[in-house]
Amino acid sequence: MQKNIAQTIVACAVLALATGCADMSPTQRGTATGAGVGAGLGALIGGSSNGGGGSRATKGALIGGAAGALIGNIWSNRMEKQKQEMEAATRGTGIQVSQTSDNRLKMEIPADVSFDTGRADIKSNFRPILERFAQTLNDNPAATVSIVGHTDSTGSASVNDPLSVNRAAHTRDFLAQRGVSQNRIIIEGRGEREPIASNDNEAGRARNRRVEIYVSESQG
């Protein structure tokens, strides 16, 4: 019986998140996720205690839901603060900071800011942006970073694949020189395989020569 209560609570939480999260703020989404998981665990633990049966499961669900909501809210508040700091670091540069569907923060760096054609050296106008971004990471040691390099379709895969990795690596190295531990940073290169614009014209190719920086909260 107690197990059924826990399963019902978790199922309802999942359904509510699936139908309602699109309209939630980051803080609300974190709170709802934490509450759903906490309630399910609370019901299961409460119901497994000797005596009390359903009433213990219900009490456990309420306590677990409240605790889970608090934990989810703390996590989202941290990410919201990180988002605000990243937006401040890129203000006036044309770089957009967005939230992904899996609740990470994404900063997309176009070629006119970051890299010249066929090069992995960080351009001078990219440096102050990375300086400020490094400071936000130093202020939030729980954040982890994934850097993905991309190229346009000019040249062969044997050139573009390592070039995209080198762009991500140079970005990582710059952050590491400003105090961000390399253990917090993962890099990846995807060559020309994920264009966001047509490679048939220079404007499109310029958009495709980019790095994308993702920030997430460590769960460890």
LOPARO-356206 format. One record per atom (N, C-alpha, C): residue in one letter; x negated, z negated, y. Coordinates in steps of 0.02 Angstrom, whole numbers, padded with zeros to 5 digits, always signed. Layout:
residues N
AXZY
...
end
This chain:
residues 220
M-00041+00000-00060
M+00000+00000+00000
M-00043+00000+00063
Q-00094-00047+00062
Q-00138-00052+00120
Q-00176+00013+00131
K-00199+00043+00076
K-00236+00106+00081
K-00192+00160+00112
N-00127+00161+00092
N-00082+00211+00120
N-00073+00201+00195
I-00070+00139+00217
I-00064+00125+00289
I-00124+00152+00326
A-00185+00138+00299
A-00246+00162+00332
A-00247+00238+00334
Q-00228+00270+00278
Q-00228+00343+00276
Q-00179+00372+00326
T-00121+00340+00331
T-00070+00363+00379
T-00094+00359+00451
I-00127+00303+00467
I-00152+00293+00535
I-00204+00345+00552
V-00252+00356+00506
V-00304+00406+00518
V-00274+00475+00525
A-00225+00492+00481
A-00194+00558+00485
A-00159+00569+00551
C-00124+00516+00575
C-00090+00522+00639
C-00140+00530+00696
A-00196+00494+00691
A-00247+00500+00743
A-00276+00570+00745
V-00290+00598+00687
V-00317+00666+00684
V-00268+00716+00713
L-00203+00709+00695
L-00152+00754+00721
L-00146+00748+00797
A-00148+00688+00821
A-00143+00677+00894
A-00202+00708+00930
L-00261+00700+00902
L-00320+00729+00933
L-00317+00805+00932
A-00294+00833+00877
A-00292+00906+00872
A-00243+00936+00921
T-00188+00902+00934
T-00136+00930+00978
T-00145+00910+01051
G-00180+00855+01064
G-00183+00829+01132
G-00250+00832+01167
C-00304+00842+01131
C-00371+00836+01161
C-00385+00889+01213
A-00351+00945+01209
A-00366+01000+01256
A-00353+00979+01328
D-00306+00933+01338
D-00288+00912+01405
D-00320+00845+01424
M-00365+00819+01382
M-00395+00754+01395
M-00461+00762+01433
S-00476+00711+01473
S-00542+00707+01504
S-00592+00686+01450
P-00658+00692+01463
P-00707+00668+01414
P-00697+00595+01396
T-00682+00553+01446
T-00673+00482+01432
T-00611+00471+01388
Q-00556+00506+01404
Q-00496+00498+01363
Q-00507+00522+01291
R-00544+00577+01284
R-00556+00604+01217
R-00598+00555+01177
G-00649+00526+01208
G-00690+00477+01172
G-00651+00416+01153
T-00608+00393+01198
T-00567+00335+01184
T-00520+00348+01126
A-00488+00407+01126
A-00440+00423+01073
A-00475+00430+01006
T-00533+00461+01005
T-00570+00469+00942
T-00590+00401+00915
G-00618+00359+00958
G-00639+00293+00935
G-00580+00251+00912
A-00525+00256+00947
A-00466+00217+00928
A-00439+00238+00860
G-00437+00304+00847
G-00411+00328+00784
G-00453+00305+00725
V-00519+00313+00732
V-00564+00293+00677
V-00562+00217+00669
G-00565+00181+00725
G-00564+00108+00721
G-00500+00081+00690
A-00445+00111+00707
A-00381+00088+00680
A-00378+00098+00604
G-00402+00156+00582
G-00401+00169+00510
G-00444+00120+00472
L-00505+00108+00498
L-00550+00060+00465
L-00522-00010+00468
G-00492-00028+00526
G-00463-00095+00533
G-00406-00106+00484
A-00366-00056+00475
A-00310-00063+00428
A-00335-00071+00357
L-00386-00034+00339
L-00412-00037+00271
L-00444-00105+00258
I-00484-00129+00307
I-00517-00193+00299
I-00466-00250+00299
G-00418-00247+00346
G-00367-00299+00350
G-00325-00302+00287
G-00309-00243+00261
G-00266-00241+00202
G-00301-00264+00139
S-00367-00260+00138
S-00404-00280+00078
S-00414-00355+00075
S-00399-00392+00130
S-00405-00465+00130
S-00352-00496+00085
N-00367-00553+00058
N-00319-00586+00014
N-00258-00609+00052
G-00200-00592+00027
G-00137-00615+00056
G-00120-00577+00119
G-00057-00579+00137
G-00036-00548+00200
G-00015-00477+00194
G-00046-00440+00148
G-00026-00371+00134
G-00022-00328+00195
G+00038-00300+00206
G+00049-00252+00260
G+00036-00282+00329
S+00054-00346+00338
S+00044-00376+00404
S-00029-00379+00422
R-00072-00396+00372
R-00144-00397+00385
R-00170-00327+00401
A-00144-00278+00365
A-00166-00209+00379
A-00147-00188+00449
T-00086-00207+00470
T-00064-00189+00537
T-00107-00223+00590
K-00120-00288+00581
K-00163-00324+00627
K-00233-00293+00629
G-00258-00276+00569
G-00324-00245+00566
G-00326-00179+00603
A-00271-00142+00598
A-00268-00077+00632
A-00270-00087+00707
L-00233-00137+00732
L-00231-00150+00804
L-00299-00171+00830
I-00332-00217+00793
I-00398-00241+00815
I-00449-00185+00810
G-00447-00149+00754
G-00495-00094+00746
G-00484-00039+00797
G-00421-00025+00813
G-00406+00026+00863
G-00433+00007+00931
A-00424-00056+00950
A-00449-00079+01015
A-00525-00075+01018
A-00558-00098+00964
A-00631-00096+00963
A-00656-00024+00964
G-00624+00019+00925
G-00644+00089+00922
G-00635+00124+00988
A-00580+00108+01023
A-00568+00137+01088
A-00622+00118+01137
L-00644+00055+01134
L-00697+00032+01179
L-00762+00068+01165
I-00780+00075+01101
I-00842+00110+01083
I-00839+00182+01105
G-00783+00216+01092
G-00777+00287+01112
G-00781+00295+01187
N-00752+00248+01224
N-00752+00253+01297
N-00823+00244+01324
I-00861+00197+01296
I-00930+00187+01318
I-00970+00250+01308
W-00964+00282+01250
W-01001+00343+01236
W-00983+00398+01286
S-00919+00407+01300
S-00897+00459+01345
S-00920+00445+01417
N-00920+00382+01437
N-00943+00366+01504
N-01016+00383+01513
R-01056+00372+01461
R-01126+00391+01465
R-01134+00466+01474
M-01095+00504+01434
M-01099+00576+01438
M-01073+00602+01505
E-01022+00570+01531
E-00995+00590+01596
E-01047+00577+01650
K-01083+00522+01646
K-01136+00507+01694
K-01192+00559+01688
Q-01209+00577+01626
Q-01260+00629+01615
Q-01238+00695+01645
K-01175+00712+01636
K-01148+00774+01664
K-01154+00775+01740
Q-01135+00720+01771
Q-01139+00716+01844
Q-01211+00723+01869
E-01257+00693+01833
E-01328+00697+01853
E-01355+00767+01843
M-01334+00801+01789
M-01355+00870+01778
M-01327+00916+01831
E-01265+00904+01851
E-01234+00945+01903
E-01271+00935+01970
A-01291+00873+01982
A-01329+00859+02044
A-01397+00893+02041
A-01428+00895+01983
A-01494+00925+01975
A-01492+01001+01985
T-01434+01032+01972
T-01429+01105+01976
T-01387+01129+02035
R-01365+01083+02077
R-01322+01101+02133
R-01356+01152+02179
G-01320+01205+02196
G-01347+01256+02241
G-01390+01308+02207
T-01400+01303+02141
T-01443+01350+02105
T-01403+01406+02071
G-01337+01398+02065
G-01297+01447+02028
G-01292+01431+01954
I-01329+01381+01932
I-01327+01360+01862
I-01266+01316+01850
Q-01228+01331+01797
Q-01168+01294+01782
Q-01180+01245+01725
V-01152+01186+01733
V-01153+01136+01679
V-01083+01131+01651
S-01076+01139+01586
S-01009+01139+01556
S-01009+01094+01494
Q-00949+01080+01470
Q-00940+01040+01410
Q-00919+01086+01353
T-00952+01081+01297
T-00938+01124+01240
T-00880+01095+01199
S-00855+01135+01153
S-00800+01112+01111
S-00819+01055+01065
D-00884+01048+01050
D-00906+00992+01008
D-00933+00935+01050
N-00913+00933+01115
N-00925+00877+01159
N-00999+00867+01177
R-01035+00922+01182
R-01102+00920+01209
R-01100+00947+01280
L-01153+00936+01317
L-01160+00966+01384
L-01206+01026+01379
K-01187+01079+01413
K-01225+01142+01409
K-01247+01163+01479
M-01312+01180+01484
M-01339+01206+01546
M-01370+01274+01530
E-01341+01327+01557
E-01365+01395+01543
E-01409+01419+01601
I-01470+01439+01583
I-01520+01457+01633
I-01530+01533+01632
P-01506+01570+01681
P-01514+01643+01681
P-01585+01665+01696
A-01600+01728+01682
A-01668+01753+01688
A-01692+01753+01760
D-01647+01763+01809
D-01671+01766+01878
D-01695+01698+01902
V-01680+01646+01864
V-01705+01579+01880
V-01763+01561+01835
S-01759+01579+01771
S-01805+01550+01722
S-01864+01594+01702
F-01853+01656+01682
F-01906+01696+01652
F-01906+01768+01676
D-01965+01797+01682
D-01971+01869+01696
D-01965+01908+01630
T-01953+01973+01636
T-01947+02016+01577
T-02009+02012+01534
G-02000+01998+01470
G-02055+01998+01422
G-02101+01938+01429
R-02083+01888+01469
R-02126+01831+01481
R-02092+01766+01460
A-02133+01716+01442
A-02107+01650+01426
A-02130+01598+01476
D-02169+01620+01527
D-02192+01573+01578
D-02134+01553+01622
I-02129+01488+01637
I-02075+01463+01679
I-02087+01483+01751
K-02037+01514+01781
K-02043+01537+01851
K-02042+01477+01899
S-02070+01488+01958
S-02078+01434+02006
S-02011+01404+02028
N-01958+01446+02033
N-01894+01418+02055
N-01857+01381+02000
F-01882+01385+01938
F-01853+01347+01882
F-01884+01277+01879
R-01944+01270+01903
R-01981+01207+01897
R-01946+01147+01930
P-01924+01153+01992
P-01890+01094+02022
P-01826+01075+01986
I-01791+01124+01958
I-01730+01109+01920
I-01748+01068+01858
L-01800+01089+01823
L-01822+01053+01763
L-01850+00984+01780
E-01881+00979+01839
E-01906+00914+01861
E-01848+00864+01867
R-01795+00886+01900
R-01738+00841+01910
R-01702+00828+01844
F-01699+00879+01802
F-01666+00871+01737
F-01705+00821+01694
A-01771+00824+01696
A-01812+00777+01658
A-01798+00705+01680
Q-01788+00695+01744
Q-01773+00629+01769
Q-01707+00603+01742
T-01657+00647+01737
T-01592+00625+01709
T-01600+00604+01636
L-01644+00638+01600
L-01655+00621+01530
L-01694+00555+01524
N-01740+00544+01569
N-01777+00481+01568
N-01732+00422+01586
D-01681+00436+01626
D-01633+00384+01644
D-01582+00371+01588
N-01578+00416+01540
N-01530+00410+01485
N-01567+00420+01418
P-01604+00369+01396
P-01646+00378+01335
P-01607+00390+01272
A-01541+00380+01272
A-01501+00392+01212
A-01484+00466+01204
A-01496+00507+01255
A-01479+00578+01252
A-01531+00617+01213
T-01507+00665+01174
T-01551+00711+01139
T-01538+00782+01165
V-01588+00825+01157
V-01586+00892+01188
V-01599+00946+01136
S-01561+01000+01141
S-01573+01061+01101
S-01582+01119+01150
I-01638+01155+01144
I-01653+01211+01188
I-01655+01275+01147
V-01613+01324+01167
V-01608+01387+01131
V-01630+01444+01176
G-01679+01482+01154
G-01703+01539+01192
G-01671+01604+01170
H-01661+01650+01217
H-01630+01715+01203
H-01668+01770+01239
T-01660+01832+01215
T-01690+01890+01248
T-01637+01944+01256
D-01654+01997+01293
D-01612+02057+01292
D-01633+02100+01233
S-01606+02161+01230
S-01619+02204+01171
S-01680+02248+01180
T-01714+02242+01236
T-01775+02282+01247
T-01828+02260+01198
G-01858+02307+01162
G-01910+02290+01114
G-01881+02276+01045
S-01925+02264+00999
S-01905+02253+00929
S-01895+02179+00915
A-01864+02166+00858
A-01853+02096+00837
A-01919+02060+00828
S-01971+02096+00807
S-02036+02064+00796
S-02066+02038+00862
V-02043+02067+00918
V-02065+02043+00984
V-02015+01992+01011
N-01951+02007+01006
N-01900+01966+01037
N-01891+01898+01004
D-01897+01895+00939
D-01886+01831+00905
D-01938+01779+00926
P-02003+01794+00922
P-02052+01744+00946
P-02048+01732+01021
L-02029+01783+01060
L-02023+01774+01132
L-01968+01723+01148
S-01913+01727+01113
S-01858+01679+01125
S-01879+01609+01106
V-01917+01601+01053
V-01942+01535+01033
V-01991+01509+01085
N-02035+01552+01110
N-02083+01532+01160
N-02050+01509+01224
R-01996+01542+01243
R-01960+01520+01303
R-01932+01450+01294
A-01903+01437+01236
A-01878+01369+01223
A-01936+01319+01220
A-01992+01339+01189
A-02049+01294+01182
A-02080+01277+01250
H-02085+01326+01294
H-02113+01313+01361
H-02068+01266+01401
T-02003+01274+01392
T-01956+01228+01425
T-01964+01157+01398
R-01970+01151+01333
R-01981+01085+01302
R-02046+01054+01327
D-02099+01093+01328
D-02164+01067+01348
D-02163+01042+01421
F-02126+01078+01463
F-02122+01058+01533
F-02087+00990+01538
L-02032+00981+01500
L-01997+00917+01501
L-02041+00861+01472
A-02079+00877+01419
A-02122+00827+01389
A-02176+00804+01437
Q-02201+00850+01478
Q-02252+00832+01527
Q-02224+00787+01581
R-02158+00785+01587
R-02125+00741+01636
R-02098+00678+01603
G-02121+00662+01544
G-02105+00598+01514
G-02051+00598+01461
V-02020+00655+01447
V-01968+00658+01396
V-02001+00667+01328
S-01988+00622+01282
S-02019+00625+01216
S-01999+00689+01179
Q-02048+00722+01149
Q-02034+00782+01111
Q-01991+00767+01050
N-01991+00704+01028
N-01949+00685+00971
N-01875+00690+00987
R-01858+00693+01051
R-01789+00699+01072
R-01767+00771+01080
I-01813+00818+01071
I-01799+00888+01088
I-01807+00933+01026
I-01757+00974+01014
I-01759+01025+00961
I-01758+01093+00996
I-01800+01139+00972
I-01800+01206+01001
I-01782+01258+00948
E-01756+01314+00972
E-01735+01369+00928
E-01737+01434+00968
G-01754+01489+00934
G-01752+01554+00965
G-01706+01600+00927
R-01663+01636+00963
R-01614+01680+00930
R-01623+01753+00950
G-01680+01769+00981
G-01694+01838+00997
G-01639+01871+01037
E-01620+01931+01015
E-01568+01969+01050
E-01501+01964+01016
R-01494+01919+00968
R-01435+01919+00923
R-01372+01892+00955
E-01377+01857+01011
E-01317+01826+01041
E-01311+01845+01115
P-01301+01909+01130
P-01294+01929+01200
P-01229+01902+01230
I-01231+01888+01295
I-01170+01868+01331
I-01148+01923+01379
A-01185+01978+01381
A-01168+02035+01424
A-01195+02098+01390
S-01175+02155+01416
S-01198+02219+01389
S-01272+02229+01402
N-01307+02255+01352
N-01377+02273+01360
N-01386+02344+01385
D-01331+02376+01405
D-01334+02446+01427
D-01355+02453+01500
N-01359+02397+01536
N-01380+02401+01606
N-01423+02341+01623
E-01459+02347+01679
E-01508+02294+01697
E-01474+02228+01711
A-01415+02230+01744
A-01381+02168+01760
A-01362+02130+01696
G-01338+02167+01646
G-01320+02135+01583
G-01381+02109+01546
R-01435+02148+01545
R-01496+02125+01512
R-01524+02062+01544
A-01519+02059+01611
A-01543+01999+01646
A-01504+01937+01625
R-01440+01944+01615
R-01399+01887+01593
R-01417+01866+01522
N-01437+01914+01481
N-01453+01898+01411
N-01522+01865+01403
R-01567+01876+01452
R-01632+01843+01450
R-01623+01773+01479
R-01617+01723+01435
R-01597+01657+01459
R-01619+01603+01410
V-01615+01543+01433
V-01617+01485+01389
V-01554+01444+01400
E-01531+01413+01347
E-01473+01368+01350
E-01497+01299+01329
I-01480+01249+01369
I-01500+01181+01355
I-01438+01140+01340
Y-01437+01109+01283
Y-01381+01067+01262
Y-01402+00994+01259
V-01359+00951+01284
V-01373+00879+01284
V-01317+00844+01246
S-01336+00800+01201
S-01286+00761+01165
S-01310+00688+01161
E-01264+00646+01141
E-01279+00574+01137
E-01301+00557+01066
S-01358+00525+01061
S-01383+00505+00995
S-01336+00455+00964
Q-01320+00465+00901
Q-01275+00419+00865
Q-01313+00369+00824
G-01380+00372+00829
G-01420+00326+00789
G-01424+00257+00819
end
